[in-house]
Amino acid sequence: MEIGVAGLCVSLAGLAYFAFIFDPSVTTDAGDKVVNLGLMNDRIIGCVVFVGTAVVSAILLCRGITDK
């Protein structure tokens, strides 16, 4: 299997998690949901990291680098 294909699959799965599933809100004692700035920062960092790994994986895929 090519490293680029595996990297793209992992990167897209991680990006989908941080973009659509990760919830940056917390519940207060009163039962309200508020947005936690630390978790929002974690969400942004996760998206940036997985976009970066997707770009690197796409470059590896285009160059045809495989694991031998």
Secondary structure, 3 states (H helix, E strand, C coil): CEHHHHHHHHHHHHHHHHHHHCCCEEECCCCCEEECHHHHHHHHHHHHHHHHHHHHHHHHHHHCCECC
